[in-house]
């Protein structure tokens, strides 16, 4: 079943009128991404460290549109809309999500540590300055 997800013919042919097991696999993937979006949103609200919350917000901004567009695709696929129900839209959404994830990983590798150290230094410094509340 997962072999078809890596087949060129699978992505660019007109899908059948019923939902196939591969379509349901894609539906579960997009539903899992939506669950991750909710988890990242909750973590963004719970974490008090601004830089760490910024990272979770970046992941939330990744997973919410990808999950929503995937679920919209699933609805269009269920309704058999001819142009927008084709599978390459789901594949394109997943590829965009992977590219977006690479940008976030690049931020984590190159900028996160410096921003965190700067924020921690500034929070310690502002703790001892009169008139600033942190």
TIRO-2110 file (N, C-alpha, C; in Angstrom, 1 decimal):
// TIRO-2110
0.8, -1.2, 0.0, N, 1, A
0.0, 0.0, 0.0, CA, 1, A
0.9, 1.3, 0.0, C, 1, A
1.9, 1.3, 0.8, N, 2, A
2.8, 2.5, 0.9, CA, 2, A
3.7, 2.6, -0.4, C, 2, A
3.8, 1.5, -1.1, N, 3, A
4.7, 1.5, -2.3, CA, 3, A
4.1, 2.4, -3.3, C, 3, A
2.7, 2.5, -3.4, N, 4, A
2.1, 3.4, -4.3, CA, 4, A
2.3, 4.8, -4.0, C, 4, A
2.6, 5.2, -2.8, N, 5, A
2.9, 6.6, -2.5, CA, 5, A
4.2, 7.1, -3.1, C, 5, A
5.0, 6.2, -3.5, N, 6, A
6.3, 6.6, -4.2, CA, 6, A
6.3, 6.3, -5.7, C, 6, A
5.1, 6.1, -6.2, N, 7, A
4.9, 5.8, -7.6, CA, 7, A
4.5, 7.0, -8.4, C, 7, A
5.1, 7.3, -9.5, N, 8, A
4.8, 8.5, -10.3, CA, 8, A
3.4, 8.4, -10.9, C, 8, A
3.0, 7.2, -11.3, N, 9, A
1.7, 7.0, -11.9, CA, 9, A
0.6, 7.3, -10.9, C, 9, A
0.8, 6.9, -9.7, N, 10, A
-0.2, 7.1, -8.6, CA, 10, A
-0.5, 8.6, -8.4, C, 10, A
0.5, 9.5, -8.5, N, 11, A
0.2, 10.9, -8.2, CA, 11, A
-0.4, 11.7, -9.3, C, 11, A
-0.2, 11.2, -10.6, N, 12, A
-0.7, 12.0, -11.7, CA, 12, A
-1.8, 11.4, -12.5, C, 12, A
-2.4, 10.4, -12.1, N, 13, A
-3.5, 9.8, -12.8, CA, 13, A
-4.8, 10.3, -12.2, C, 13, A
-5.9, 10.2, -12.9, N, 14, A
-7.2, 10.6, -12.3, CA, 14, A
-7.6, 9.5, -11.3, C, 14, A
-7.8, 9.9, -10.0, N, 15, A
-8.1, 8.9, -9.0, CA, 15, A
-9.5, 8.3, -9.3, C, 15, A
-9.7, 7.1, -8.6, N, 16, A
-11.0, 6.4, -8.7, CA, 16, A
-12.1, 7.3, -8.0, C, 16, A
-13.3, 6.9, -8.2, N, 17, A
-14.4, 7.7, -7.6, CA, 17, A
-14.6, 7.4, -6.1, C, 17, A
-14.1, 6.3, -5.7, N, 18, A
-14.1, 5.9, -4.3, CA, 18, A
-12.8, 6.2, -3.6, C, 18, A
-12.8, 6.4, -2.3, N, 19, A
-11.5, 6.6, -1.6, CA, 19, A
-10.8, 5.3, -1.5, C, 19, A
-9.6, 5.3, -1.9, N, 20, A
-8.7, 4.1, -1.8, CA, 20, A
-8.0, 4.1, -0.5, C, 20, A
-7.4, 2.9, -0.2, N, 21, A
-6.6, 2.9, 1.1, CA, 21, A
-5.4, 3.9, 1.1, C, 21, A
-4.9, 4.2, -0.1, N, 22, A
-3.8, 5.2, -0.2, CA, 22, A
-4.3, 6.6, 0.2, C, 22, A
-5.5, 6.9, -0.3, N, 23, A
-6.2, 8.1, 0.1, CA, 23, A
-6.4, 8.2, 1.6, C, 23, A
-6.8, 7.1, 2.2, N, 24, A
-7.0, 7.1, 3.6, CA, 24, A
-5.7, 7.2, 4.4, C, 24, A
-4.6, 6.7, 3.8, N, 25, A
-3.2, 6.9, 4.4, CA, 25, A
-2.9, 8.4, 4.4, C, 25, A
-3.1, 9.0, 3.3, N, 26, A
-2.9, 10.5, 3.2, CA, 26, A
-3.8, 11.2, 4.2, C, 26, A
-5.0, 10.8, 4.3, N, 27, A
-5.9, 11.4, 5.3, CA, 27, A
-5.4, 11.3, 6.7, C, 27, A
-4.9, 10.1, 7.1, N, 28, A
-4.3, 9.9, 8.4, CA, 28, A
-3.1, 10.8, 8.6, C, 28, A
-2.3, 10.9, 7.6, N, 29, A
-1.1, 11.8, 7.7, CA, 29, A
-1.5, 13.2, 7.9, C, 29, A
-2.5, 13.7, 7.2, N, 30, A
-2.9, 15.1, 7.4, CA, 30, A
-3.6, 15.3, 8.7, C, 30, A
-4.4, 14.3, 9.1, N, 31, A
-5.0, 14.4, 10.4, CA, 31, A
-4.0, 14.4, 11.6, C, 31, A
-2.9, 13.6, 11.4, N, 32, A
-1.8, 13.6, 12.4, CA, 32, A
-1.1, 15.0, 12.4, C, 32, A
-1.0, 15.6, 11.2, N, 33, A
-0.4, 16.9, 11.2, CA, 33, A
-1.2, 17.9, 11.9, C, 33, A
-2.6, 17.8, 11.8, N, 34, A
-3.5, 18.7, 12.5, CA, 34, A
-3.4, 18.5, 14.0, C, 34, A
-3.2, 17.3, 14.4, N, 35, A
-3.1, 17.0, 15.9, CA, 35, A
-1.8, 17.6, 16.4, C, 35, A
-0.7, 17.5, 15.6, N, 36, A
0.5, 18.2, 15.9, CA, 36, A
0.4, 19.7, 16.0, C, 36, A
-0.4, 20.3, 15.1, N, 37, A
-0.7, 21.7, 15.2, CA, 37, A
-1.3, 22.1, 16.5, C, 37, A
-2.3, 21.3, 16.9, N, 38, A
-2.9, 21.7, 18.2, CA, 38, A
-1.9, 21.5, 19.4, C, 38, A
-1.1, 20.5, 19.3, N, 39, A
-0.1, 20.3, 20.4, CA, 39, A
0.9, 21.5, 20.4, C, 39, A
1.4, 21.9, 19.2, N, 40, A
2.3, 23.0, 19.2, CA, 40, A
1.6, 24.3, 19.6, C, 40, A
0.4, 24.5, 19.3, N, 41, A
-0.4, 25.7, 19.8, CA, 41, A
-0.4, 25.7, 21.3, C, 41, A
-0.8, 24.6, 21.9, N, 42, A
-0.8, 24.5, 23.4, CA, 42, A
0.5, 24.7, 24.0, C, 42, A
1.6, 24.2, 23.4, N, 43, A
2.9, 24.4, 23.9, CA, 43, A
3.4, 25.8, 23.8, C, 43, A
2.9, 26.5, 22.7, N, 44, A
3.2, 27.9, 22.6, CA, 44, A
2.6, 28.7, 23.7, C, 44, A
1.4, 28.4, 24.1, N, 45, A
0.8, 29.1, 25.2, CA, 45, A
1.3, 28.8, 26.6, C, 45, A
1.8, 27.6, 26.8, N, 46, A
2.3, 27.1, 28.1, CA, 46, A
3.8, 27.5, 28.4, C, 46, A
4.6, 27.7, 27.4, N, 47, A
6.0, 27.9, 27.6, CA, 47, A
6.2, 29.4, 27.8, C, 47, A
6.9, 29.8, 28.9, N, 48, A
7.2, 31.2, 29.2, CA, 48, A
8.4, 31.7, 28.6, C, 48, A
9.4, 30.9, 28.2, N, 49, A
10.6, 31.3, 27.6, CA, 49, A
10.3, 31.8, 26.2, C, 49, A
10.5, 33.0, 25.9, N, 50, A
10.0, 33.6, 24.6, CA, 50, A
10.7, 32.9, 23.4, C, 50, A
11.9, 32.6, 23.5, N, 51, A
12.6, 32.0, 22.3, CA, 51, A
12.2, 30.6, 22.0, C, 51, A
12.0, 29.8, 23.1, N, 52, A
11.5, 28.5, 22.9, CA, 52, A
10.0, 28.5, 22.4, C, 52, A
9.2, 29.5, 22.9, N, 53, A
7.9, 29.6, 22.4, CA, 53, A
7.9, 30.0, 20.9, C, 53, A
8.9, 30.8, 20.5, N, 54, A
9.0, 31.2, 19.1, CA, 54, A
9.2, 30.0, 18.3, C, 54, A
10.0, 29.0, 18.7, N, 55, A
10.3, 27.8, 18.0, CA, 55, A
9.0, 27.0, 17.8, C, 55, A
8.3, 26.8, 18.9, N, 56, A
7.0, 26.1, 18.8, CA, 56, A
6.0, 26.8, 17.9, C, 56, A
6.0, 28.2, 17.9, N, 57, A
5.1, 28.9, 17.1, CA, 57, A
5.5, 28.7, 15.6, C, 57, A
6.8, 28.6, 15.3, N, 58, A
7.2, 28.3, 13.9, CA, 58, A
6.7, 26.9, 13.5, C, 58, A
6.8, 25.9, 14.4, N, 59, A
6.2, 24.6, 14.0, CA, 59, A
4.7, 24.7, 13.9, C, 59, A
4.0, 25.5, 14.7, N, 60, A
2.6, 25.7, 14.6, CA, 60, A
2.2, 26.3, 13.3, C, 60, A
3.0, 27.3, 12.9, N, 61, A
2.7, 28.0, 11.6, CA, 61, A
3.1, 27.0, 10.4, C, 61, A
3.8, 26.0, 10.6, N, 62, A
4.1, 25.0, 9.6, CA, 62, A
2.9, 24.0, 9.6, C, 62, A
2.5, 23.5, 10.7, N, 63, A
1.6, 22.3, 10.7, CA, 63, A
0.2, 22.8, 10.4, C, 63, A
-0.2, 23.9, 10.9, N, 64, A
-1.6, 24.3, 10.7, CA, 64, A
-2.0, 24.5, 9.3, C, 64, A
-1.3, 25.3, 8.4, N, 65, A
-1.8, 25.4, 7.0, CA, 65, A
-1.6, 24.1, 6.3, C, 65, A
-0.6, 23.3, 6.6, N, 66, A
-0.4, 22.0, 5.8, CA, 66, A
-1.5, 21.1, 6.2, C, 66, A
-1.8, 21.0, 7.5, N, 67, A
-2.9, 20.1, 7.9, CA, 67, A
-4.3, 20.5, 7.4, C, 67, A
-4.5, 21.8, 7.4, N, 68, A
-5.8, 22.3, 6.9, CA, 68, A
-6.0, 22.1, 5.4, C, 68, A
-4.9, 22.4, 4.7, N, 69, A
-5.0, 22.2, 3.2, CA, 69, A
-5.1, 20.8, 2.9, C, 69, A
-4.5, 19.9, 3.6, N, 70, A
-4.6, 18.5, 3.4, CA, 70, A
-6.0, 18.0, 3.7, C, 70, A
-6.6, 18.5, 4.7, N, 71, A
-8.0, 18.1, 5.0, CA, 71, A
-9.0, 18.7, 4.0, C, 71, A
-8.7, 19.9, 3.5, N, 72, A
-9.6, 20.4, 2.5, CA, 72, A
-9.4, 19.6, 1.2, C, 72, A
-8.2, 19.1, 0.9, N, 73, A
-8.0, 18.2, -0.2, CA, 73, A
-8.8, 17.0, 0.0, C, 73, A
-8.8, 16.4, 1.2, N, 74, A
-9.5, 15.2, 1.5, CA, 74, A
-11.0, 15.4, 1.2, C, 74, A
-11.5, 16.5, 1.7, N, 75, A
-12.9, 16.8, 1.4, CA, 75, A
-13.2, 16.9, -0.1, C, 75, A
-12.4, 17.6, -0.8, N, 76, A
-12.6, 17.7, -2.3, CA, 76, A
-12.4, 16.3, -2.9, C, 76, A
-11.5, 15.5, -2.4, N, 77, A
-11.4, 14.1, -2.9, CA, 77, A
-12.6, 13.3, -2.6, C, 77, A
-13.2, 13.5, -1.5, N, 78, A
-14.4, 12.7, -1.1, CA, 78, A
-15.5, 13.1, -2.0, C, 78, A
-15.6, 14.4, -2.3, N, 79, A
-16.7, 14.9, -3.2, CA, 79, A
-16.4, 14.7, -4.7, C, 79, A
-15.2, 14.2, -5.0, N, 80, A
-14.9, 13.9, -6.4, CA, 80, A
-14.8, 15.1, -7.3, C, 80, A
-14.3, 16.2, -6.8, N, 81, A
-14.2, 17.4, -7.6, CA, 81, A
-13.0, 17.1, -8.6, C, 81, A
-13.3, 17.3, -9.9, N, 82, A
-12.4, 16.8, -10.9, CA, 82, A
-11.0, 17.3, -10.8, C, 82, A
-10.8, 18.6, -10.8, N, 83, A
-9.4, 19.2, -10.8, CA, 83, A
-8.7, 19.2, -9.5, C, 83, A
-9.4, 19.6, -8.4, N, 84, A
-8.8, 19.7, -7.1, CA, 84, A
-8.7, 18.4, -6.3, C, 84, A
-9.3, 17.4, -6.8, N, 85, A
-9.3, 16.1, -6.0, CA, 85, A
-8.1, 15.2, -6.5, C, 85, A
-7.3, 15.7, -7.4, N, 86, A
-6.2, 14.9, -7.9, CA, 86, A
-5.2, 14.8, -6.8, C, 86, A
-4.5, 13.7, -6.8, N, 87, A
-3.5, 13.4, -5.7, CA, 87, A
-2.3, 14.3, -5.7, C, 87, A
-1.9, 14.9, -6.8, N, 88, A
-0.7, 15.6, -6.8, CA, 88, A
-0.8, 16.9, -6.0, C, 88, A
-2.1, 17.3, -5.7, N, 89, A
-2.2, 18.5, -4.8, CA, 89, A
-1.8, 18.1, -3.4, C, 89, A
-2.2, 16.9, -3.0, N, 90, A
-1.7, 16.4, -1.6, CA, 90, A
-0.2, 16.2, -1.6, C, 90, A
0.3, 15.7, -2.7, N, 91, A
1.8, 15.6, -2.7, CA, 91, A
2.5, 16.9, -2.7, C, 91, A
1.9, 17.9, -3.5, N, 92, A
2.5, 19.2, -3.5, CA, 92, A
2.5, 19.8, -2.1, C, 92, A
1.4, 19.6, -1.4, N, 93, A
1.2, 20.2, 0.0, CA, 93, A
2.3, 19.5, 0.9, C, 93, A
2.5, 18.3, 0.8, N, 94, A
3.5, 17.6, 1.6, CA, 94, A
4.9, 18.1, 1.2, C, 94, A
5.2, 18.3, 0.0, N, 95, A
6.5, 18.8, -0.5, CA, 95, A
6.8, 20.2, 0.1, C, 95, A
5.8, 21.0, 0.0, N, 96, A
5.9, 22.4, 0.5, CA, 96, A
6.1, 22.3, 2.0, C, 96, A
5.4, 21.4, 2.7, N, 97, A
5.7, 21.2, 4.2, CA, 97, A
7.1, 20.8, 4.5, C, 97, A
7.7, 19.9, 3.7, N, 98, A
9.0, 19.5, 3.9, CA, 98, A
10.0, 20.6, 3.7, C, 98, A
9.8, 21.4, 2.6, N, 99, A
10.7, 22.6, 2.4, CA, 99, A
10.6, 23.6, 3.5, C, 99, A
9.4, 23.8, 4.0, N, 100, A
9.2, 24.7, 5.1, CA, 100, A
9.9, 24.1, 6.4, C, 100, A
9.8, 22.8, 6.6, N, 101, A
10.5, 22.2, 7.7, CA, 101, A
12.0, 22.4, 7.6, C, 101, A
12.6, 22.3, 6.4, N, 102, A
14.0, 22.6, 6.2, CA, 102, A
14.4, 24.0, 6.6, C, 102, A
13.5, 25.0, 6.4, N, 103, A
13.8, 26.3, 6.8, CA, 103, A
13.8, 26.4, 8.3, C, 103, A
12.9, 25.8, 9.0, N, 104, A
12.9, 25.8, 10.5, CA, 104, A
14.1, 25.1, 11.0, C, 104, A
14.5, 24.0, 10.4, N, 105, A
15.7, 23.2, 10.9, CA, 105, A
16.9, 24.1, 10.7, C, 105, A
17.0, 24.8, 9.6, N, 106, A
18.1, 25.8, 9.4, CA, 106, A
18.1, 26.8, 10.5, C, 106, A
17.0, 27.3, 10.9, N, 107, A
16.9, 28.3, 12.0, CA, 107, A
17.4, 27.7, 13.3, C, 107, A
17.0, 26.4, 13.5, N, 108, A
17.4, 25.8, 14.8, CA, 108, A
18.9, 25.5, 14.8, C, 108, A
19.5, 25.2, 13.7, N, 109, A
20.9, 24.9, 13.6, CA, 109, A
21.8, 26.2, 13.7, C, 109, A
21.4, 27.3, 13.0, N, 110, A
22.2, 28.4, 12.9, CA, 110, A
21.9, 29.6, 13.8, C, 110, A
20.6, 29.8, 14.2, N, 111, A
20.2, 31.0, 14.9, CA, 111, A
19.7, 30.8, 16.3, C, 111, A
19.1, 29.6, 16.6, N, 112, A
18.4, 29.4, 17.8, CA, 112, A
19.4, 29.6, 19.0, C, 112, A
20.5, 29.0, 19.0, N, 113, A
21.4, 29.0, 20.2, CA, 113, A
21.8, 30.5, 20.5, C, 113, A
22.1, 31.3, 19.5, N, 114, A
22.6, 32.6, 19.7, CA, 114, A
21.4, 33.5, 20.3, C, 114, A
20.2, 33.3, 19.7, N, 115, A
19.1, 34.1, 20.2, CA, 115, A
18.7, 33.7, 21.6, C, 115, A
18.8, 32.4, 21.9, N, 116, A
18.5, 31.9, 23.3, CA, 116, A
19.5, 32.5, 24.3, C, 116, A
20.8, 32.5, 23.9, N, 117, A
21.8, 33.0, 24.8, CA, 117, A
21.6, 34.5, 25.0, C, 117, A
21.3, 35.2, 23.9, N, 118, A
21.1, 36.7, 24.0, CA, 118, A
19.9, 37.0, 24.9, C, 118, A
18.8, 36.2, 24.7, N, 119, A
17.6, 36.4, 25.5, CA, 119, A
17.9, 36.1, 27.0, C, 119, A
18.6, 35.0, 27.3, N, 120, A
18.9, 34.7, 28.7, CA, 120, A
19.8, 35.8, 29.3, C, 120, A
20.8, 36.3, 28.6, N, 121, A
21.7, 37.3, 29.1, CA, 121, A
20.9, 38.6, 29.4, C, 121, A
20.0, 38.9, 28.5, N, 122, A
19.2, 40.1, 28.6, CA, 122, A
18.2, 40.0, 29.8, C, 122, A
17.6, 38.8, 30.0, N, 123, A
16.7, 38.6, 31.1, CA, 123, A
17.4, 38.7, 32.4, C, 123, A
18.6, 38.2, 32.5, N, 124, A
19.4, 38.3, 33.8, CA, 124, A
19.8, 39.8, 34.0, C, 124, A
20.2, 40.5, 32.9, N, 125, A
20.6, 41.9, 33.1, CA, 125, A
19.4, 42.7, 33.5, C, 125, A
18.2, 42.5, 32.9, N, 126, A
17.0, 43.3, 33.2, CA, 126, A
16.4, 43.0, 34.5, C, 126, A
16.8, 41.9, 35.1, N, 127, A
16.3, 41.5, 36.4, CA, 127, A
16.9, 42.5, 37.5, C, 127, A
18.1, 42.9, 37.2, N, 128, A
18.7, 43.8, 38.2, CA, 128, A
18.7, 45.2, 37.9, C, 128, A
18.1, 45.6, 36.8, N, 129, A
17.9, 47.0, 36.5, CA, 129, A
16.6, 47.6, 37.2, C, 129, A
16.7, 48.8, 37.7, N, 130, A
15.5, 49.3, 38.3, CA, 130, A
14.5, 49.7, 37.3, C, 130, A
13.2, 49.5, 37.6, N, 131, A
12.1, 49.9, 36.7, CA, 131, A
11.8, 48.9, 35.6, C, 131, A
12.5, 47.8, 35.5, N, 132, A
12.1, 46.8, 34.5, CA, 132, A
11.6, 45.6, 35.2, C, 132, A
10.6, 45.1, 34.6, N, 133, A
9.9, 43.9, 35.2, CA, 133, A
10.0, 42.8, 34.2, C, 133, A
10.6, 41.7, 34.6, N, 134, A
10.7, 40.5, 33.7, CA, 134, A
10.1, 39.3, 34.4, C, 134, A
END
